[in-house]
């Protein structure tokens, strides 16, 4: 019976380890004027956010440029890559467009647009959730973005919802306002930053590179701005997570189940050191009933690893004094959790994070005997302990 009680204490204590045409200005560099195009609002990008450039570019013969190995928009993206902290995904058609300029125009004008085609592309972006700012750009064909841009957007429409968009591209004199309009047609309420269009005939010049640099500074996405903003935001996020841990431990000691409930996702499954699981509500019920009565919790060695600006893996050591099912004790636990910032608040989320599996450290005494049940616990000279991946019960 004592062994059963001890194992239940392991389970209960291990739960602690979850703790402790529009408003967006477009700069058309052929005239230097500012045109009011689509979008919701403009200004600077959110600070400390990751950016992804998604673009299509056509090599071969280009209007008044001649045959080029690297398309006009690709050259513009090269400038962005050099001057900003961005990742890049190039939309490469599975079936290449004709290299000859007039042949390409006839295909787009007579077949692709009239038939409303969605050309397939190679590869894909698998981690769009990691990005906050999405540059979308390419050339202007027959007065609009190539249909393959629509293919990408429609393939990721749900993932792109809520992002901040940055339209850009190259053109033959029409500007790139149609990119802003295209984004607005899929995401009417999305934030769009100032767009930039540069004539294909001008893109391969120092002056155009300077225009790209000045544009990135205006929207707050040049390297200097994003580096400073990122450092500031990450420091703020660390402070918020430290505060989360303090509030979590206080809520446990206070048996404040309403507070504890607000700090976890509803679908979270609490996994303890024996591999057993408990739902959020099951654990909260145990706290509310007094079956798990936490008297004191101390934290140390907090380590925060950011996956992105909104997600972090957190590990720390806690010393817990508690009464579990009528048995008093003090335990040292090594904890691991994943937190996500949702609607401005950090919460513990459902995930498969197991690399920092929760455990309690101890060194078994010479009188310890091997015990087959899982669990790691130490309390003075008694309890279930672990050494060399074997479980022991100290008598």
Secondary structure, DSSP 8 states (H G I E B T S, - for coil): -HHHHHHHHHHHHHGGGG----S-EEEETTTTEEEE-SSS--SS--TT--EEEEE----EEETTTEEESS-HHHHHHHHHHHHS-EEEEE--BSS---SSHHHHHHHIIIIITTTT----BSS--S-GGG-SEEEEEEEEETTEE-HHHHHHHHHTHHHHTT-EEEEEEEESSS-SHHHHHHHHHH-TT-EEEEEEEEETTTSSSHHHHHHHHHHHHHTT-SHHHHHHHHHHHHHHHHHHHHHHHHHHHHHHHTT-HHHHHHTB-TT-EEE-TTS-EEEHHHHHHHHHHTSEEEEEEEEEEEEEEEEETTEEEEEEEEEEEEEETTEEEEEEEEEEEEEEEETTEEEE------TT--EE-----TT-EE--S-----BTTBEEEEETTEEEEE-
